[in-house]
Structure formats: structure tokens, C-alpha cells
Amino acid sequence: MTIPAAPTGPRIPEAVHRRRWAILGVLMLSLLIVVLDNSILNVAIKTISTPAPVGLGATQSELEWAINSYTLVFAGLLFSAGLLGDRLGRKKVLLGGLAVFGIGSALAAESGSPAQLIAFRALMALGAAFVMPATLAVLMNVFEREEQPKAIGIWAGGVGLAIAIGPITGGLLLDHFWWGSVFLVNVPIVIVAIALMVWLVPDSRDPAPGRIDPVGVVLSVVGLVLLVYGIIKGGELADFTDPTVLATILAGLVVLAAFVVFEKRSDHPSIDVGYFRNKVFSAAIGVIALVFFALMGVTFFAVFYTQSVRGYSPLETGLLMLPLAVAQLVFAPRARLVVDRFGNKATTTGGMLLIAATLAAFAALDADTPIWLLEVVFFFMGTGMAHIMTPTSVVIMQALPREKAGSASALSNTFRQVGGALGIAVLGSVLSTAYRTGIEDKLGPVPAGLRDTAGESIEATLGVAAKLGPRGDSLVGPANDAFLHAMHVTALCGAGVALVGAVVVAVFLPGRPKESEEAAEKGELVPTDS
């Protein structure tokens, strides 16, 4: 029997093909606000932790939840958001997601307490969950396969642009306005993005979409929330053997295990576990989770290092992070050229090793380290990220049929967000535990009733020291020393996670293009390198 040759002609309508780069620009603008929000918040967390009227007086655990409420809702709903986009039309869910994100941003700007901020951040995440997977899904449906790596590289470079704009914008806003302005700035961007999307972006959908899986959604969200809450609580108490902490973490793991079992048996799962039989696909997804686990945890403490220990303003902190963003912006669109020459395996392994080295470099930073060394570290960190995100995104998106682009994008972003949430929770807990251990013997001048609060974080210690007046001056040096020790421990943990990621990609990702072709001839599902 003769098998018909696969069609080689263009599959994209000519009218769409002509405006594909303009469409990519609109998609990057939509992506910009989602990434911009987190990068702005990273600069603002110190201000938000300051007591009213300057900030909200948020504790370190409340700050972690301000970040993780967004991350958990985002990650938990991405599966269903991707399926809804495939079913209802990606343009429709993009427009709806942007509108909800804009409303949530306006409400977050007016939060009167940490609890309100956490709740409104969760509402923002509800909108963002429908934006992120749809942008990549639309991209895959307006570019032909041979142009997809280039388009994804530019898309990934847009993340670098958002990382650059976010901290600087946040710093400028905090220098001139109240802390809520870092959220309010999203609203005009949302309005512009919606207008351009209505005008330019075509709609697309999966001709054979799956049904929505409400049980899977509930199990994934509940499991993640329990697991991360238990980890954060353990760090807050500096005691992971506490019965409440252990019970919460165990319950989260049990619910997540139930989620996996349910998905395997469901005829309409949120996540098709069959995708993970492809080792290349699984490795690419896994390394995204690992790299964001390491990076999000380290970024969380880097802000306290630059602002609390080194004394830089929010704007100066944003400018200090500029090399990381510039490196991403420059190298992400060009990473495909490195892949063409050396293959996915060598490119991504090199990127992971570079990330591990830069994270380990944080263990050498002290209160008087020349600041240009931090700039070098950030630049190489961004370079490593660019050579990880572009190749792995191409591998993931080309591993599944074009019609399943929403699901592939949702999986990629879900594991990235889950990795980031666990990174903040685990490495944040390591930081908190190490700091409390280092400072507890130095809290003699603090009244007994305030010692527990003062030992929670460097900001808490410095806040109590300021209230004590001259008596509190003796706490500043020990607080900085305790924080630096905690940062060194946390950075080495992050570097260890990045090394694990390097091993994963070195073992499972395809090598040079010729190796991929040989694997394809043997019947293995291996995406092309170009």
C-alpha cells in the first residue's frame, strides 16, 4: 500500500501569512503584561513589606503568598485554559483573559491589606491563565513550521524585554507614586492589547477538542496549594517536623498523586499523560520546571540583597537587573542558530551549566562585593536562560500536532509556573530557616514579645531595630551577616537544582540534527532542531 506524501504547500491562509509579524507583535504585547507583572512585583516586595502608610507591612510568608497565589491559580488553570482555547477559539479566550487581568490589576492597586492583595493577585492569575497558552498557540497557527523556531525565539526574547522593562518601570513608579501603581500600570497596556488583538489576530481552534475536566482542575489546584502552603509554613516556623507542616505537605502529595491516577483513567483528561511517554518531551518540560525552580527562588532573595543589604533604591535595583534582561533580549532570538550548529543537547546543557555557575556565584557575594560583579552574574544568567528557553520551547511545541498547540503551550507554562512556585516556597523556606537560625542568638536587645517576629526576615529585623532607636543599631550588622549566610546557602541549593537539570537534558534531549533524523527513522517522536 502506498502512503500519500504529506502536503508540502503552505497551510496558513495568505491574508494571515502577510500580517504574521504584526500578529507576533500583538502576542508579545499580551505576553508582556503577564511577565511584566511578576518582574515589577520583584522590585516592589520590599516596599510592600514596609509598614503603612508606605506599604502594607506584609510579612515574608505573606509576600511569598502574594507571588504564589498568582502562580498557583495560574498553574492550576492553565490545563483547562489551553483546552478552552482549543475548543472555543484562542482569540476569544485571549480577549477574555486580558479583560479579567486588567480588572484584577486595578483592584490589586487599591488593596488595603496583604490578604486583599493576595486575593486580587489570584484574580489577575485567572486572567493570565487564559493569556499565556493562547499566545503560543496562536503563534503556532500563523507561522509555517520552518519559521516557528525563529518566531518562538523572538517570542522568548519578548520575555527578556519584559524582564528589562519591569524592574525599571517598577522602580520609577515607586520613586514617584504609591506601591499600588505597579499594578495600575497594567490597565492601559491591557486596553491597547485588546484593541490591537480585535483588529489583527485571527481566531483558531482545535477541530476535535477534548472535554473540560473539572475534577482534574480541582485536584491539581488543591494539591498544589496544600503542598506549597506546607513548605512555606515550614520555613516560617523554621521547623519542617511540625505536625501541621508534615500533615499539610503529605496531604498535598496525596492529592497530586490522586490527580495523576485520575488523569490516567479519564477519557477527557486535563493533561494527557501519554505525552510524557516521549522522553524528549518530558525532559524539555522537566528542565523548564527545574530552571524556574532555581531562578525564581534566587530572584526572590536578590531583591533583599540589593535593597536591604546594599541599600539600593527600587529604581536602582531595576537598573541592576538590566544585564539579565538585555542578555535574554539579545540571545533568545539567536539561540536557534546555536541549536542549528550544535544541536539541542549541547545548547541546552551548556545553558543549564551556565545557570548553575551563576547561581553558585551568589554564594561569593558579600556586603562590600564590587557591584559590577553582580552585573556580570546577571548577564551570564540571562545568557543561560536564552539558550534554555528557546530550544526547549521549540521542542515542546513541535512535539505535538499544530491542532494541540494550546495544550502543548499550557503544559509548558504550567510546569514553568509550578517550578517557580515550588522554587519560591522551597528556597524561600531555606532562606527563612537559615536566617532565623543565624539571627536568633543576636536578638538580645529586642523585647521578648517581638523576638519571634523580628527573627522572621531581614526586613522584620530591621523594622524592629528602627522602632528601638539607638538600641536597635546593634542589630543591623548581625542582620546583614545572617542574611548573607542564608543567601549563600540558598544559592548553593539553587545551583544544585540547576545541575540536576543539566544532567536531565544531557541524557534525554536530541543532539545534532543528524542524530534527530536517525531517531525519527527508527520511529521515535523527536522534534527537529531547526
Order of alpha helices (4+ residues) and beta strands (2+ residues): alpha-alpha-alpha-alpha-alpha-alpha-alpha-alpha-alpha-alpha-alpha-alpha-alpha-alpha-alpha-alpha-alpha-alpha-alpha-alpha
